[in-house]
Amino acid sequence: MSPWLFIAGALCCALACIHSILGERLIFRRWRDGLPIPRSHAGIIRASWHVLSLLAVAVGLVLWRVPLDGLSAAVLIVAFALSAVLIAVWTRFRHPGWLVITVIALLVLASRL
C-alpha cells in the first residue's frame, strides 16, 4: 500500500468524523432552537450533511484497500480538487475544509508519481 494513499484515507476518515461532530454542534443545534426553513428541508439538509461524512469514510477506506490505476486516481484528484475550490470560493476561504481536501488531492497525486 502506498503511504500517500494511507495518509489520504486517514484524512478522509478524520474529515468525516470532524464534519459530522462539528455539524451537529455548530449547525444543527442552533437550528433546533428556531428553524428559518421548513422542517422537511431541514431533514434533507441534515441527512445530506451526514451522507457526505459517510461517503468520505467510504473513500478513505477505498484508498486504504484498493490500488488505484491512473484513471481512478485522476477522477479522485479532480473531484477532490474541484470540491476544495468550491468550498474555498463559496466560503471565501473561511471554512478549513478546502485545505484538508486539497491535501487529500495532493496525497492521491503523490501516490501516482
MODELLER restraints for C-alpha pairs under 7 A, 6 or more apart:
rsr = mdl.restraints
at = mdl.atoms
rsr.add(forms.Gaussian(group=physical.xy_distance, feature=features.Distance(at['CA:2:A'], at['CA:111:A']), mean=6.24, stdev=0.5))
rsr.add(forms.Gaussian(group=physical.xy_distance, feature=features.Distance(at['CA:4:A'], at['CA:107:A']), mean=5.19, stdev=0.5))
rsr.add(forms.Gaussian(group=physical.xy_distance, feature=features.Distance(at['CA:4:A'], at['CA:108:A']), mean=6.46, stdev=0.5))
rsr.add(forms.Gaussian(group=physical.xy_distance, feature=features.Distance(at['CA:4:A'], at['CA:110:A']), mean=6.50, stdev=0.5))
rsr.add(forms.Gaussian(group=physical.xy_distance, feature=features.Distance(at['CA:4:A'], at['CA:111:A']), mean=5.33, stdev=0.5))
rsr.add(forms.Gaussian(group=physical.xy_distance, feature=features.Distance(at['CA:5:A'], at['CA:63:A']), mean=5.48, stdev=0.5))
rsr.add(forms.Gaussian(group=physical.xy_distance, feature=features.Distance(at['CA:5:A'], at['CA:64:A']), mean=6.25, stdev=0.5))
rsr.add(forms.Gaussian(group=physical.xy_distance, feature=features.Distance(at['CA:5:A'], at['CA:107:A']), mean=6.52, stdev=0.5))
rsr.add(forms.Gaussian(group=physical.xy_distance, feature=features.Distance(at['CA:5:A'], at['CA:108:A']), mean=5.92, stdev=0.5))
rsr.add(forms.Gaussian(group=physical.xy_distance, feature=features.Distance(at['CA:5:A'], at['CA:111:A']), mean=6.32, stdev=0.5))
rsr.add(forms.Gaussian(group=physical.xy_distance, feature=features.Distance(at['CA:6:A'], at['CA:63:A']), mean=6.59, stdev=0.5))
rsr.add(forms.Gaussian(group=physical.xy_distance, feature=features.Distance(at['CA:6:A'], at['CA:64:A']), mean=5.24, stdev=0.5))
rsr.add(forms.Gaussian(group=physical.xy_distance, feature=features.Distance(at['CA:8:A'], at['CA:60:A']), mean=6.88, stdev=0.5))
rsr.add(forms.Gaussian(group=physical.xy_distance, feature=features.Distance(at['CA:8:A'], at['CA:104:A']), mean=4.95, stdev=0.5))
rsr.add(forms.Gaussian(group=physical.xy_distance, feature=features.Distance(at['CA:8:A'], at['CA:107:A']), mean=5.80, stdev=0.5))
rsr.add(forms.Gaussian(group=physical.xy_distance, feature=features.Distance(at['CA:8:A'], at['CA:108:A']), mean=6.68, stdev=0.5))
rsr.add(forms.Gaussian(group=physical.xy_distance, feature=features.Distance(at['CA:9:A'], at['CA:59:A']), mean=6.96, stdev=0.5))
rsr.add(forms.Gaussian(group=physical.xy_distance, feature=features.Distance(at['CA:9:A'], at['CA:60:A']), mean=3.62, stdev=0.5))
rsr.add(forms.Gaussian(group=physical.xy_distance, feature=features.Distance(at['CA:9:A'], at['CA:61:A']), mean=6.10, stdev=0.5))
rsr.add(forms.Gaussian(group=physical.xy_distance, feature=features.Distance(at['CA:9:A'], at['CA:63:A']), mean=5.18, stdev=0.5))
rsr.add(forms.Gaussian(group=physical.xy_distance, feature=features.Distance(at['CA:9:A'], at['CA:64:A']), mean=5.81, stdev=0.5))
rsr.add(forms.Gaussian(group=physical.xy_distance, feature=features.Distance(at['CA:10:A'], at['CA:60:A']), mean=6.21, stdev=0.5))
rsr.add(forms.Gaussian(group=physical.xy_distance, feature=features.Distance(at['CA:11:A'], at['CA:104:A']), mean=6.87, stdev=0.5))
rsr.add(forms.Gaussian(group=physical.xy_distance, feature=features.Distance(at['CA:12:A'], at['CA:56:A']), mean=5.30, stdev=0.5))
rsr.add(forms.Gaussian(group=physical.xy_distance, feature=features.Distance(at['CA:12:A'], at['CA:57:A']), mean=5.95, stdev=0.5))
rsr.add(forms.Gaussian(group=physical.xy_distance, feature=features.Distance(at['CA:12:A'], at['CA:59:A']), mean=6.92, stdev=0.5))
rsr.add(forms.Gaussian(group=physical.xy_distance, feature=features.Distance(at['CA:12:A'], at['CA:60:A']), mean=4.89, stdev=0.5))
rsr.add(forms.Gaussian(group=physical.xy_distance, feature=features.Distance(at['CA:13:A'], at['CA:56:A']), mean=6.22, stdev=0.5))
rsr.add(forms.Gaussian(group=physical.xy_distance, feature=features.Distance(at['CA:13:A'], at['CA:57:A']), mean=4.66, stdev=0.5))
rsr.add(forms.Gaussian(group=physical.xy_distance, feature=features.Distance(at['CA:13:A'], at['CA:60:A']), mean=5.63, stdev=0.5))
rsr.add(forms.Gaussian(group=physical.xy_distance, feature=features.Distance(at['CA:16:A'], at['CA:53:A']), mean=4.23, stdev=0.5))
rsr.add(forms.Gaussian(group=physical.xy_distance, feature=features.Distance(at['CA:16:A'], at['CA:54:A']), mean=6.74, stdev=0.5))
rsr.add(forms.Gaussian(group=physical.xy_distance, feature=features.Distance(at['CA:16:A'], at['CA:56:A']), mean=5.59, stdev=0.5))
rsr.add(forms.Gaussian(group=physical.xy_distance, feature=features.Distance(at['CA:16:A'], at['CA:57:A']), mean=6.10, stdev=0.5))
rsr.add(forms.Gaussian(group=physical.xy_distance, feature=features.Distance(at['CA:17:A'], at['CA:53:A']), mean=6.92, stdev=0.5))
rsr.add(forms.Gaussian(group=physical.xy_distance, feature=features.Distance(at['CA:19:A'], at['CA:53:A']), mean=6.44, stdev=0.5))
rsr.add(forms.Gaussian(group=physical.xy_distance, feature=features.Distance(at['CA:20:A'], at['CA:50:A']), mean=6.03, stdev=0.5))
rsr.add(forms.Gaussian(group=physical.xy_distance, feature=features.Distance(at['CA:20:A'], at['CA:53:A']), mean=6.30, stdev=0.5))
rsr.add(forms.Gaussian(group=physical.xy_distance, feature=features.Distance(at['CA:73:A'], at['CA:108:A']), mean=6.55, stdev=0.5))
rsr.add(forms.Gaussian(group=physical.xy_distance, feature=features.Distance(at['CA:77:A'], at['CA:105:A']), mean=4.84, stdev=0.5))
rsr.add(forms.Gaussian(group=physical.xy_distance, feature=features.Distance(at['CA:77:A'], at['CA:108:A']), mean=6.46, stdev=0.5))
rsr.add(forms.Gaussian(group=physical.xy_distance, feature=features.Distance(at['CA:77:A'], at['CA:109:A']), mean=6.57, stdev=0.5))
rsr.add(forms.Gaussian(group=physical.xy_distance, feature=features.Distance(at['CA:80:A'], at['CA:101:A']), mean=5.93, stdev=0.5))
rsr.add(forms.Gaussian(group=physical.xy_distance, feature=features.Distance(at['CA:80:A'], at['CA:102:A']), mean=6.69, stdev=0.5))
rsr.add(forms.Gaussian(group=physical.xy_distance, feature=features.Distance(at['CA:80:A'], at['CA:105:A']), mean=5.42, stdev=0.5))
rsr.add(forms.Gaussian(group=physical.xy_distance, feature=features.Distance(at['CA:81:A'], at['CA:102:A']), mean=5.94, stdev=0.5))
rsr.add(forms.Gaussian(group=physical.xy_distance, feature=features.Distance(at['CA:81:A'], at['CA:105:A']), mean=6.01, stdev=0.5))
rsr.add(forms.Gaussian(group=physical.xy_distance, feature=features.Distance(at['CA:84:A'], at['CA:98:A']), mean=4.18, stdev=0.5))
rsr.add(forms.Gaussian(group=physical.xy_distance, feature=features.Distance(at['CA:84:A'], at['CA:99:A']), mean=6.98, stdev=0.5))
rsr.add(forms.Gaussian(group=physical.xy_distance, feature=features.Distance(at['CA:84:A'], at['CA:101:A']), mean=5.60, stdev=0.5))
rsr.add(forms.Gaussian(group=physical.xy_distance, feature=features.Distance(at['CA:84:A'], at['CA:102:A']), mean=5.80, stdev=0.5))
rsr.add(forms.Gaussian(group=physical.xy_distance, feature=features.Distance(at['CA:85:A'], at['CA:98:A']), mean=6.79, stdev=0.5))
rsr.add(forms.Gaussian(group=physical.xy_distance, feature=features.Distance(at['CA:87:A'], at['CA:97:A']), mean=6.99, stdev=0.5))
rsr.add(forms.Gaussian(group=physical.xy_distance, feature=features.Distance(at['CA:87:A'], at['CA:98:A']), mean=5.52, stdev=0.5))
rsr.add(forms.Gaussian(group=physical.xy_distance, feature=features.Distance(at['CA:88:A'], at['CA:98:A']), mean=5.49, stdev=0.5))
